[in-house]
Amino acid sequence: MPNRTLLIAGNWKMNNDVAEAAKLADELAQALPEVPAGVEVLVCPPTIDITTVHDRIQAAPIALGAQNVYWEAKGAFTGESSCDMLKSAGCTYCIIGHSERRDYFHESDEDQNKKAKALVAGGIVPVFCCGEPLEVREAGTYVEHVVAQVKAGLEGLELASADQLVVAYEPIWAIGTGMTATADDAQEVCHAVREALVELFGAEMADGIRVLYGGSAKPGNIAELVAKPDVDGALVGGASLKAADFSEMVVKAAE
Ligand code: PEP
């Protein structure tokens, strides 16, 4: 099996004002003065908090990411942030294609494709999310659904190395619901994602790209999830808002 560094990534979503973000970032920096070998830690605060969190975690082994980006470099795009802006604020990762953006903000696969290309070209690692709604899971066509999202969202992306891309499989029915997919469910789809990555980028590159699971991941299930051969960490929503839970996940992932 290739030696992929596990990634435990926190998605704070639209939580924490500037003071709250500073407090959580301080708590995380204190809880994680170092991270176990073989694990990388990432936090993705709301855009308004990025600079504050950057200042607070600078000395800690915690990477910083954004939750959204716009693919144009600059101009009249009210409310958006460009890749270079995120980079100038200290971001090295950016979540794209989260189901909440796809559903509530009507973002398409084509949008994700433009975002992924802009990020890779600009030197930020996309954390590309994909996942099926409950009705697709129940219809039994979830693998095809997720593979189609991966192929459409990442088609034509040019990678020089495997660490330029992370994919996160997040079944929508498991996000924020407490209903985690079993580790076997996660492995089945993460493996299918990797096969799609082989088609897109070739076997050697796909072997090194990290594929995360997301959806009610927590201290109690992280070890079982990352024990699966194609699950290389987790994208964590709710549990990333408590420093104790998030740091416990980091430690448990490494065990
Ligand atoms: C998420 O939305 O990225 C997520 C995984 O949320 P939660 O962990 O709360 O299910």
Boltz pocket constraint, residues with backbone or C-beta under 6 A from the ligand:
constraints:
  - pocket:
      binder: B
      contacts: [[A, 11], [A, 170], [A, 174], [A, 175], [A, 176], [A, 177], [A, 178], [A, 214], [A, 215], [A, 216], [A, 217], [A, 235], [A, 236], [A, 237], [A, 238], [A, 239]]
      max_distance: 6.0
